[in-house]
C-alpha cells in the first residue's frame, strides 16, 4: 500500500514540476511579478503623494481662511469650486461625481500602466500599493 502512495506522489510531483517548468518557459510568471511589483510601487507612491498634496491643500486653505478672517482678502469660494471642478473633470461635468472620478482614475491607470506587459498583475499591484 505504501508503495502505491509513493508512486502516486511521485507522479503528481512530476506532473506539477512539468507544469511549473512549462509556465516559466512562457515568461508569464516573470511578466506578472514585474507587473505586480511596478503596480505596487506606483500605488504606494500615489498614496504618499496624495497625502502630501492633501496636507499642502489643507495648509493653503487654512492660510486663505486666516487672511479672509482678518480682512486681508476676500475669497470667492463659488468661483474656486467652479474652476476646480472644470479642471478636475476637463470641462465635461459640472461637479466631481462618480463618473468624473472614474474618468480621472482611468486616465491615471492609462498613464502608469502604459506599455506594461502584464496588466492584471499591474492593476492588482496598484490596489495593494494603495492599501499598504
N, C-alpha and C positions, 0 to 999 in steps of 0.2 A: 504493500500500500504506500509506504513512504517513497518507494522508487517511482511510482506513478506521479506522485505530487511533485517530486523533484524534476521529473521530465516535463510536466506541465508548466512548472515555474520557469524552467529554462526556456521553453518555447515562448511563453509570454514575454520574458525578458528579451529574447532575441527579436521578437516582433516589435517590441517597444523601442529597442535601440535602432532598428532599421527605420522605423517611422521618424524618430528624432533626427537621425542622420539625413534622411530624405528632406525633412523640413529645413534643416540647417543649410543643406546644399542649395536650396532655392533662394536663400538670403532673406526670407520673410522675417524670421525672428530678429535678425540684426536691424532690419528696417523698422520693425515695430519698437524695439527697445530704443533705437536712436530717436524715433518719433516721439516716444513717451518721454524720454529724457529732455528733449528740446521743448516739448509741450509743458512739462513740469517746470522747467526753468523759466519759460515765458509766463506761465500762470503765476508763479511765485513772484516774479518781477512786477507783473501788472498789479498784483495785490499790494506790494510795497509802495510802488509809485502812486497808486490811487490813495493810499493812506497819507502820503506826503502831500499830494495835491489837495486832499480834504483838509489837512492841517493848515496849509497855506490859504485855502479859501476861507476857513474859519477865522484866521488872523486878519485877512483882508476885510471880512465882514465886520469884525469887531472894531477895526480901525475906522471903517466908514461910519458905523453906528456912533462911535465916540465923537468923531468930527461932526456928525449930524446933530447929536445931542447937545453939543456945546455951541452950536450955531455957526460953525465954520463953513459948512457946506449943506446943500440940500440935495438929497438923493431921490431920483425918480425911479422907484423900485418897479413900477409897472413897465417902464421903458427898459430897465435892465432885464426883467423877466422875458419881455418880448424879444429882445436882441439875443439873449442866451438861448431861448427856445429855437430861434431861427438858426443859430449856429450849430446847435446840437442835432437838429433834425434836417439840416440842409434846406430849410425852407419848405419841405414837403408837408410838415404837420405844424399845427399851431401850438401844440403842447407836447411835452415829452411823455407820451403814453407807451403802452406795451409794444405797439407796432414800431414806433420810433426807436425804442430801446433795442428791439430785436434787429432792426436795420443797422444800428451802430455796432451791436455785438457781431453781426455777420461781417461787417467791414473790418473790424479788428481781427477776427478769425481768418479772413481772407488775406490780410497783410501778414500776420505772424505765421500762417500756415502755407504761404506761397511756396510752391515747388517742393513741398515735403513729400518724401516717398511713402510714408505711412500715415495717412490722415486719421485713421481710427486710433492709433497709438498716440498721436499728437493731441487729439481732442481729449482723450482720457487723461493725458498728462497735464493739459491746461487745467482741467477740472480739479485734479489732485493738487496742482500747484496753488490754485486759488483757495483750496480748502486747508492746505497745510499751514 
